[in-house]
Amino acid sequence: MRPILFIMPVMQLVVLSYSADFTVTNINIYVEDHDHSSMSQALTQKIAMSDYFNLIEVGNSYDEAYQMVEKNKVDVILTIPQNFSKNMHSAQPTEISIFADAINGTKAGISLNYLQNIIAQFSLEEIEKTGIQMQIPGIETNKRDWYNPDLNYKFFMVPGILVLLVTIIALFLSGMNIVREKEIGTIEQLNVTPIRKYQFIIGKLLPFLIIGMIEFTIGLIIALFWFKVPFEGNFFLIYGFTILYLILILGMGMFISTITSSQQQALFLAWFFMVIFILMSGLFTPIESMPIWAQNFTLFNPIRYYVEVIRLVMLKGSGISNILMHVSAVAGSAILINVMAMISYKKTA
């Protein structure tokens, strides 16, 4: 249990926070330039200077570019047509073609969005520089990103990973608790004592509740001071909900521990539920993008509620009135699972 207590939280929070990042960089691009003008070269240079793209080659052969895509050397092809510069200066419609390797649909979509933004910015710069009168849409939009204005993905990801840290620690440790005593035989000594079932369960859960809160505090300090994640909400609110959530997860681990006969069985069962809960929690993918049946299933997922609450409180500064539904769902589940753990614990007096 010691590696789980001390090594796993640090590795999980630090490593995952840097690696689990959906920001796409190092996109390999091939520019197919049929214009060979100073303007097409300026556009190519602007793309090459971007933080997102690696300019692999500039040529004028689509077949060559496509072969490089097939060999996984290129992710995106940008085709600049003939008369690109001439059409720009005469305010004529100019069509630029973009082709992307969409095996990874998310990466392809983000890559196209990046490239379109660069081209749009280049077009505006050329208009300002040369005074070209082009037909511009009559609607002007003003963009503002609330709660995360710099679109820093770590602000979104670190709170979710903090949830993962607390959940794994609590579920695995409590899941191996009673079953370990079954294996070494000490459970029989406890069974013949006059201690009641609820006292036994509370005595088993309380140390892990304290450990879980210490782990959460350490993770929160790392999130605030190392990753500079803002905290807009109330500390007492997030700590209160964390205690409630830990009671639920510890009860779940305790229930698993009472119905299994070995640590291997307990770990396997705990990991089985963990994988499903994590993937359907909204930690990595939006719940709104899931099918309706999957969205309904997440209503029974405790990690979903904790992920939402910690992001709402930390990033948006939400109060108790905004998370009443989450509190009710977790509190009701905590009572139910702990009662089940007490019932399933077979104590012989």
N, C-alpha and C positions, 0 to 999 in steps of 0.2 A: 504493500500500500504506500510505502514511502515515495517511490518514484512517481506514483499517481498524484500524491499530495504536493510534491515540491517541484518536480521536473516538468510534468505535463502542463501545468498552468502557464509557466513561463514560455515553453516552446510553443504552446497553442496560441497564446495571445500575440507574441512577437512575430513568429514565423507566418501565421495565417494572416495577420494584419497587413504584412508586406506582400504576400503571395496571392491572397484572394482578392485581387483587384481587377475589376472589369474594364479599367481604362486600357484601351488598345494602343500599343506603341510598336515601333520597329516593323511597320507595314512595308513590305517590299513592293516597289512600284516601277513599272516600265512605262516610259513616255514615248509614244509613237508620234513623232513630230513630222508632219508632212508640209509644214509651212516654212520652217527654217528661218524665221524672222527674229528680229530683236525682241519683239513682244512675246513670241512663243518661248524664246529662251528665258525671258524674264519670268514667265509663269512657271517654267520648269525649275528655275532657280528658287523661286518662292516655295515650291513644294519641297525641294531638296533641303531647304533651311528649316522646314517644319520639324517639330519635336516628334511627330508621329510617323513620318515616312522615311524610308531608306531608298534613295534613288539608285536602282540597280543598273539601268542602262537607258540611253536615249537613242532611238533608231527610227526607221520608217517602214519596218516590216511587221505586219500583224502576225504572220505565221511564226516568225521568230519569237515574238512576245508570247503567243499561245503555247509554243513548245516549252518556254520557261515556266509558264503556269502549270503545265502538265508535270514538270519535274519538281514542282513545289519550290521553285526559286523566286517566283513572283506571285504576289497576292492580288494586285490591281494593275490594270492596263488603262492608261489615259491616252486617247487618240485626239491629237490636235489636227484639224483638217487644213487643207490648202486655203489660202486667202483668209486665214484667221486674222492676221493683222489688218489686212485691207478692210475686211468686214467690220472690225472693231472701230476703225477710224471713220468709216462711212455710216456708222450706226445701223448696219444691217444685222439681221438675226444671225447669230453664230452658234452652231451646234457642236458641242464637244461630247464625245462618247467616253463612257467609263464602263469598264468590264471588271468584275470582281470574282474571285474564287469563293463560291458560296457554300462549300462543304461545311464550314463553320458559319452558319447564317448570322449569328450575333456579330462576329468579327467583320463579316462582309458589310452588314448594315452600318456598323459604326465607321468602318473605313470609308464608305461612300459618303456618309454624313460629314466626316472630317474634310474629305476632298472637295465636296460641294461648297463648304464654308470657305475654304481657301480660295477657290475659284471666284466665289461671289465677292470676297474681300479684294482680290486682285482686280476684278472688274470695276469696283468702286474707286479704287486707287487710280486706275487708268483714266476714269472719267474726271476725277479731280485734277490729275496731272496734265491732261491734254485738253480738257474742256470739251470733250466729245458730248454732244447732245444725244443721249440715247433715250429710248422709251422706257421709263421707269414706272413700275406699278404705282397707282395713286394712293395706296394704303401703306402707311408707315407704322411699323410695330416697334414698341419699346419692350425690351426683355428685362425681367428681373427674377432672380432665383432666390426664393425665400429660404431662410434657415440654414442654407449652405451656399452662400453666394459664389464661392470659388469652385463649386462642384467638386470638392475634395472627397474622393471616394472613401477615404479612411474614416471620415466623419460618419458615413453611413455604415461601414463595415465593422469598425472596432466595437461599437456597442453590441452588435449582433454576436460577435465572437466572444465578448464578455459573457453573454447569455450561454453560449456553448460551453465555455469554461466552467461556469457554476453548475450547469446541468450534468456534465460528464462526471465531475468530482462527486457531486451529491448522489447521483444514481449508481455509479459503480461502487463507491465505498459502502453505501447502505445495502446495495444488492449482495455484497459479499459478507455482510456482517453476521447474521444469524447462521447462514449456511456454513460459514467457517467454523462456528462453534459446534455445529452438527458433526463436521468432519473430525474435529479433535476431541469431541466427547464432552466438552464443558457445558453444553446445553442441558444435559441431564441433571447436572448439579443445580442449575437455575430452575429447572422444572419442579424440583421437589421443595423449593423454598415457598414461603407463604406470599410472595410478591404477586400482585394481580397482573392481569394481561396488559391493561392500559399503562400501568406503572412500568412494566417491562419495556413496552414499545417506546414510551417517552424517554426512559433511561437510555435506550439504544439510539434514539433520534437526536437527542439534545447535543451530544458531543459533535456529531456531524453537522448539525445546524450551526454551531459555533465555528467549526472549521470552514464551512461554506461561506459564512459571513466574512471571515478573515480573508479567504481567497477572493471574494468579491471586492473587498476593500483594496487589496493589493492590485487587482486588475483595474479597478476604477482609478487608482492613483497613476498607474502606467498610462491609461487612456487619456487622463487629463493633462499630465505633465510631460509625457514622452511623445504621444501622438497629437497633443494639443487639441483634443476633441472638446468643443464647448459644452458647458453645462448650464442650461438656461432654467432648469426647473428647481424643485425642492428636494434637498438631500433626504429629509425625513420621509418624504413620499416614496422615493425610490428604494430606500432601505426597508421601509415597511412592506412594500410589495415584494421585495426580494425575500424577506422572511416568510411571507405567505407562500411564495412560489417554492421555496426550499422545503417547507413542510409538505407540500404536495409531492415534489420529486423524491424526497426522502421516504415518504410513505409508499410511493410506487416501488422504490428499491427494496424497502422492507417487505412489501407484499411479495415481490419476486423471490426474496431470500427465504420466505416462509414456505413457498410452494416448490422449491428446488432442493435437491439433495447433495449438490456439489457446487464448488465455485465455478467450475467450467460451465455448468448448466446456467448458473446465475448470470455469468458474463455474457454468454451467448444470447440469452433472453433479453438482457438489458440492451445489448448492442442491436438486436433486432428492432426493438422499439425506437432506439435512438436514431437509427438511420432513417426510418420512416418519418419520425417527428421532425428531424432536422431538414430533410428535403422538402417537407410540406409545411414549413414554418414561416416562409417568406424571408428567410435569412439571405438566400442567394437569388431567388427569383420571386417576382411579385405574385401574391396570392390571386390578385385580380386577373392574371394571365392564365390561371389554371381552369380546367373544365368546371362546370357547375358542381358536379358530383364531388370533385376534389376540394372545391371551396367549402362545401358543406362538411366534408370530412375534417377539414382543419379546425372546425368549431370544437372538436374534441381533442385538439392538440395543445397541450399546455405551453410548449415552447413558442407557439404562435403568439400567445397573449403576452408573454414576457418580452419577446422581441419587439412587439409593437409598443409596449409600455416604456421600455428603456429608451427607445428612439423618440417617443413622444415627449417624455419628461426631459431627457438630456438635450435634444435638439430644438424642440418647439416650446419647451417650458410649460407643458400641459399640466393642469391641476387635477385634483381628485374627481371633479365632475366630468372630466374628459375620459376617465378610465374606469368609471363605475362598472361598466359591463365586464371589463377585464377582471376587476377585483371580484365580482360576483361569481364569474365562471371559475376562477382559480380557487376561491374559498370553498365553493361547493364541491369541486373535484377533490380538494385536500381533505375535506371531512369524509367524503365517500371512500377514498382510497385508504385512509388510515383506519377507518372502521373495518374495511375488508382485511387489512393486515392483521388487526387484532383478532378477527374471527378466524382467519386461516392459521394463526399461530396456535398450535396444539400444545397446551400446557397440561402436564399431569401432576396433580397435587400429591 
